[in-house]
């Protein structure tokens, strides 16, 4: 099963039909183009494309885009707070594009240290990959695949925002602050990965 966000609307690709607002049985790549059109140009908020061969559906879906891979982390301190950045008025987790020759792990650590100013972040384990679609200024459609890792930080707090990347704030948030401050002003992908991280700790 793959969850992809299109303008913050949910596209779910699955083997079996799911109880979403709209469902389409997969017939060919045209089904995927119809699904994207509905999410981009109508009031439909969530849509499920389903079919037995989920791997084939996913491969056909990826062909519609240029793929960009990124990596980032859910960084936690000993008090159980999580590190967030603020960019363009929205809360986000530190992440960025992978560079050529980098592993996902190397990229995640590098991006976190660059964007937040922290050093010696400890990588714990992979959480999951999130997907979202956006359109470049030249009209090119991008599928961004972000690989997320659980990380710990137990050093001296040297955090400072990477201003040149448009980051205006770096802040540690506890669970209550995440629910009341971060979630109302963040992206669906970020909510998804934070909740997945919380579930893994139960």
N, C-alpha and C positions, 0 to 999 in steps of 0.2 A: 504494500500500500504506500502511495506517495501523496503527501499534502503539498500543494504548491499555492502560493499566494499571488494573486493577480490584482494589483491595486487594492490590496488588503482584503480582497474577497477570496474565498476558499475554493480551490479545485482539488477534488479528491479522486485519485486514480486507484481503482481497487479491483480485485477479482470478482467480488460479489456486490450486488447493489446495496448501497447504504442509505439510511433515512435522511437524505438531505432535501433541500428545497426543490432541486431539479435533478433528474437522472437521465443519462444517455447511455444506451448500450453501444459498445465499441464495434464499429464496422470497418472503418479504415481511418487513415490520417485525417480525412475530412471531418470525422466525428470530433476530433481534437480541435480543428479550426473552428467548427461551429461552437464548441464549448467555450473557447477563448473569446469569440465574438460576443457571445451572450454575457460573459462576465465583464467584458470591456465596455459594451455599448448598451446594456439594459440594466434594469434594477435588480436582476438576480444576484443574490449575495453569496450563494454556495451551490456548487454543482458537482455531481458525481459522474465520472465516466467509468464504466465497469466492463470487464471482459475477462475470460478465462486466462488468456496469456498475458499476464501483467508485465512480463519482461519485454514482450514485443511492443505493447502499448507504450511503455516507458521509452524504449528506443526510438519509436516513431515520434514521440513527443519531443525528445531532445533534438531531433533533426530540424525542428521548426525554429531553433534559436542558435545564437552563438553562446557557448557556455563559458562562464567565468567561475573559477573556483576561488573560494575565500576560506579563511579559518579564523576562529576566535575562541573566547573562553568565558566560562562562568567562574570568576575568580572569587574565592572565599577567604576571609581572615579567621583567626582563631575564635573570634566572638560569634562567628556564623553569619556575618554580614557579607553582602555580595557587591562587587564593584561595577558601577555603571558610569557611562559617559553621557554627556548631553551634546547633541549636535543638531543644528537647525531646529532648536526648540523641542526636540524629542529625546526621551531617554533611550539609550541603546546599550548593548554590550560591546566591549572592545573587540574589533575584528577587522580584517582587511584582506585584500587580494593576495593570493599566493604568488611568490616570485618563482621564476624558472629554476628548476633544480632543487627547490625546497620540498621537504616533506610537509604533510599537514601539521604535524606536531611542531616543527621548527617555525613554520609560518605563524601558527597561533601564538606561540611564545613571543616571537619578534613583534607582531602587531600589537599585542597587549603592552609590551614594554615601550613601544614607540608612542602609542596613543595615550598611555596613562602615566608614563614617567617612572613606573615601578621597575625594580630590578630583582633578579633571582626569583621569578615566579616558578612554582613547582607544578609540573604537569602531572595530573593524577590518572585520568582515563578519558576515553572518547565517550561522548554522550549520544550525539546523533547528528544528522545532516538536515538542514532546512533548505527550502527552495522558494525563491520568489522571482517574479518576472518584472522587468521594466524595459522601457524603450529609450534608446540613446537619442540625442538631439538629431542625429542623421536618419532616424526612423528605424534603426536596426534593433531587433528584439533580442534581449539578453535573458538567459536563464542563469541566475546566480545560485550556486550551490555552496552553502556555508557549512563547514565542518566544525562542530563545537566540542570543546573539551572541558572537563571539570579541572579546575586548578586551585591550588592553595597558595596563600601568601602569608609569610610569618616574619617578614623583615621590617626594616625601618620604612615608614610610610613617606615615600618621596613623590607621591602622586601629584602630577600637574598636567593640565590638558594640553594636547598637541594643537596649538592654535592654528597652525598652518593647514591642518586638516579640517578646520571648521569646528573643532571641539571646544566648547566654552566652559565645561565643568567636568570634574571627575569626583565621584562621591560614593562612599560606602553606604548601603541601604540594608536595613533589617527587613524581616518578612512583612511587618506591618507597613513600613514605608514603601516597600515594593508594591504591595496590594493597593495602597491608597494614593501613592504619588506616581510610581513608575507605570503601572499597568494602564491607568487612564491616558497616559501620554507616551505610548510606545507603539511598536509594530506587532502584528499578530505573530510573526515568527519568533519574536523575543519572548512573548508570553508563553508560546508553545515550548520553547527550550527551557525556560526557567521552571515551568510546571513539571516538565519531564525530569529535570534535575531534582526538584523537590520529591517527586514520586519515587525516585531511585533511593532516596534517603529514608523512606518510611519503613 
